[in-house]
Amino acid sequence: MTERDDGDQLGHFDLPRETVIPIEGVELIQLEGQHPYEKRHLAAIEEEWAQRKAGSPSLFDGQFCLMRSLSLSAERFLKGSFHMGRFATFLHWRSHRFPGLEHLFAHAVPVLSDGSLLAVRMGEETVNAGQVYFAAGSFDGNDVRDKAIDLHGNMLREVAEETGLDLRRGKREPTLWLWSGKDGASCVFQRYAMPLNSIEAEETVTDFIATETQPELASPVILRSLNDLPATAPAHMAPFVRLHFEQAAWLSDENDGE
């Protein structure tokens, strides 16, 4: 059910920052009306979008879930609200980081049978050209079901669209993980144990990219340790990759001692 908007007040964001924490679930509810950030910066958004569009004609100003509030409950549920808005509005916020808006996205993390992780390098025609992270996409109109964001559906769709992999072939970890940066960008991670080793996964994604007329990806990237993550990777990547391999090492040590 769509919640009532509370006027033009700026968004409220209360999250633990720069630490990876386990959470129990996510609930993100749609608000009616236009996001106050979009209203306040409309002229600047239009001007900046025109400039971007001139330089990259393929850019599309589609529907985008603009976060209005985010907080973590005592029961460790991530709760929040959002407005449907414009991709152009998000790009404006990303350039300036003015208050009133923050960004939330999700990463499915494919864990391969040999213990490595499958990440990707973004293609040159995307807004994140050259960046290395897990195949993903921001929440948009395709991810809204019954006035709420379908987190798992977003993960399934984005990984399939970008890599050709079906996450339903893997075993989904029950735990979700949250990392939130001081710059207002937050990521929810969830691991999937996939029945592919690194060679098979790399070949599958490479072959899929070759079939695409306008691929979003440049290449797959296999992470066997934190050292395989480029220093230029987005800030949210290293904390979770580090956590994953520290956990894997701890589990290995525990098993060796049995």
ChimeraX attribute file (.defattr): number of C-alpha atoms within 10 A of each C-alpha:
attribute: neighborCount
match mode: 1-to-1
recipient: residues
	/A:1	10
	/A:2	14
	/A:3	12
	/A:4	10
	/A:5	17
	/A:6	9
	/A:7	10
	/A:8	13
	/A:9	12
	/A:10	15
	/A:11	18
	/A:12	17
	/A:13	17
	/A:14	10
	/A:15	18
	/A:16	15
	/A:17	16
	/A:18	16
	/A:19	13
	/A:20	18
	/A:21	15
	/A:22	15
	/A:23	19
	/A:24	13
	/A:25	17
	/A:26	17
	/A:27	14
	/A:28	20
	/A:29	23
	/A:30	25
	/A:31	21
	/A:32	15
	/A:33	13
	/A:34	17
	/A:35	27
	/A:36	18
	/A:37	23
	/A:38	22
	/A:39	12
	/A:40	12
	/A:41	14
	/A:42	15
	/A:43	11
	/A:44	13
	/A:45	20
	/A:46	14
	/A:47	12
	/A:48	16
	/A:49	19
	/A:50	14
	/A:51	11
	/A:52	16
	/A:53	14
	/A:54	10
	/A:55	10
	/A:56	13
	/A:57	10
	/A:58	11
	/A:59	16
	/A:60	11
	/A:61	15
	/A:62	12
	/A:63	16
	/A:64	21
	/A:65	25
	/A:66	27
	/A:67	28
	/A:68	26
	/A:69	19
	/A:70	22
	/A:71	16
	/A:72	18
	/A:73	13
	/A:74	7
	/A:75	9
	/A:76	14
	/A:77	16
	/A:78	19
	/A:79	15
	/A:80	20
	/A:81	23
	/A:82	28
	/A:83	22
	/A:84	21
	/A:85	22
	/A:86	20
	/A:87	21
	/A:88	25
	/A:89	24
	/A:90	22
	/A:91	17
	/A:92	20
	/A:93	21
	/A:94	16
	/A:95	9
	/A:96	8
	/A:97	15
	/A:98	13
	/A:99	12
	/A:100	21
	/A:101	25
	/A:102	22
	/A:103	21
	/A:104	18
	/A:105	17
	/A:106	24
	/A:107	24
	/A:108	25
	/A:109	27
	/A:110	27
	/A:111	24
	/A:112	23
	/A:113	15
	/A:114	13
	/A:115	17
	/A:116	17
	/A:117	27
	/A:118	24
	/A:119	22
	/A:120	25
	/A:121	20
	/A:122	23
	/A:123	18
	/A:124	14
	/A:125	16
	/A:126	16
	/A:127	14
	/A:128	13
	/A:129	14
	/A:130	18
	/A:131	19
	/A:132	24
	/A:133	22
	/A:134	22
	/A:135	25
	/A:136	23
	/A:137	16
	/A:138	17
	/A:139	24
	/A:140	18
	/A:141	13
	/A:142	13
	/A:143	19
	/A:144	19
	/A:145	14
	/A:146	10
	/A:147	16
	/A:148	18
	/A:149	23
	/A:150	17
	/A:151	21
	/A:152	13
	/A:153	13
	/A:154	23
	/A:155	25
	/A:156	16
	/A:157	18
	/A:158	20
	/A:159	21
	/A:160	16
	/A:161	17
	/A:162	20
	/A:163	24
	/A:164	16
	/A:165	20
	/A:166	13
	/A:167	21
	/A:168	10
	/A:169	12
	/A:170	17
	/A:171	14
	/A:172	18
	/A:173	11
	/A:174	11
	/A:175	12
	/A:176	19
	/A:177	19
	/A:178	23
	/A:179	23
	/A:180	21
	/A:181	16
	/A:182	10
	/A:183	13
	/A:184	19
	/A:185	18
	/A:186	21
	/A:187	19
	/A:188	23
	/A:189	22
	/A:190	20
	/A:191	21
	/A:192	19
	/A:193	18
	/A:194	24
	/A:195	16
	/A:196	17
	/A:197	16
	/A:198	20
	/A:199	11
	/A:200	13
	/A:201	23
	/A:202	20
	/A:203	12
	/A:204	16
	/A:205	20
	/A:206	17
	/A:207	14
	/A:208	18
	/A:209	20
	/A:210	12
	/A:211	9
	/A:212	11
	/A:213	7
	/A:214	10
	/A:215	19
	/A:216	22
	/A:217	25
	/A:218	20
	/A:219	21
	/A:220	23
	/A:221	20
	/A:222	18
	/A:223	21
	/A:224	17
	/A:225	15
	/A:226	18
	/A:227	11
	/A:228	11
	/A:229	20
	/A:230	14
	/A:231	11
	/A:232	9
	/A:233	14
	/A:234	13
	/A:235	15
	/A:236	20
	/A:237	19
	/A:238	17
	/A:239	14
	/A:240	21
	/A:241	20
	/A:242	15
	/A:243	13
	/A:244	19
	/A:245	18
	/A:246	14
	/A:247	12
	/A:248	13
	/A:249	12
	/A:250	12
	/A:251	12
	/A:252	11
	/A:253	11
	/A:254	10
	/A:255	9
	/A:256	8
	/A:257	7
	/A:258	5
